[in-house]
Amino acid sequence: MSEHNEIKGALADPGPLGLTGFALTTFCLSAINAGLVSKDALGVVIGLAIIYGGIAQLLAGMWEIKKNNVFGATAFSSYGAFWIAWAIFELGNIYKWFHVPEQGVLLFLVAWTIFTFYMWLGSFALNKALVVVFSGLLATFILLDLGAAGNHAAHTLGGYVGLFTAFAAWYASAAGILNTVYGRVVLPVGPVKK
């Protein structure tokens, strides 16, 4: 790491970590939802959901609190908790600790859609890259809601939109990293709130 990017006592931006933990986990589950990868690969997603999409993203949220970033703290902490909860539901179903019925899945997804809706509204005050991420995520949740209600085509389409969302989050993460280490705009994210 170059010296000009290190400021003594400063906290590094946890945003790229949170975004990439979200992106990678979303990518893997969305590939399964889209039917591009067998459901037999679900164990990979469960591991990622606990560690990278879950714990790493939750930690990014805690570090956003230290940086006094209410949007980042709420987004990363919440979606980190989403992934951990999702993994617990999946493990519960697999190992028959408990069963989450389709109505429970629908309830879970609709609740997250509501949360994502107002986070989407908040993203408009930040930058265009985050608007794209949250627009994709909101569309993904709406399609997955419809899928959980019985529309298989919507579930599959939700997988494809989830893949788009993952790539958008990876772009935003890459921008946060590359723009910082090069000390200039390498990947633009659009206007930043002043």
C-alpha positions, 0 to 999 in steps of 0.5 A: 500500500502506498504511503499517500493513502495512509493517514495516521489514525484514520479509518479506512473506508469499509464500503468496498469491503461491504459491497464486495461481500454483498456482491460475491454472495449475491452473485453465487445465490443468483446464479442458482436462482437463475438456473445457471448453476445446480442447487447442489451448489447451495453449500457454497452460498451458505458458507459465503452467507455466514462469513463474507456476505454475513460477518464481513459485511456486518463488520463493515457496517460497524466500521461505518458507524465509527465513520458516522455514516448512517446509510452505510452502517444501516445497509451493511449491518442489515444486509450482513444480518440478512445473509446470516439469517438466510443461512440459518433458514437454509441450514434449518431446512437441510438438517431438519432443525425446523422448517421454513414454509413458503409463506415464511419465505415470502414474509421474509422476502417482503419484509426485506423488500420494504427495507430495501425500498427506503434504502433505495430512496436514500441512495438517490442522495449519495451517488449514481453507482449506489442508485444502480445497486439499490435499484437492482436489489429492489427489483431482485427482491420484488421478483423473488417475492413474486417467485415465493408467491408461486411464479417460477418465471419471476424467481428465475428472472430475479436470479438474473436481476440479482446477477446484474445487482452483484456486478453493480455492487462489484463495480461500486466496490472496485471504484472505492478501491481503485479511486482510493489507491490511485488517488484519482477517479479511475471508475466514476460513481456519479455525483457524491452528496456534499 
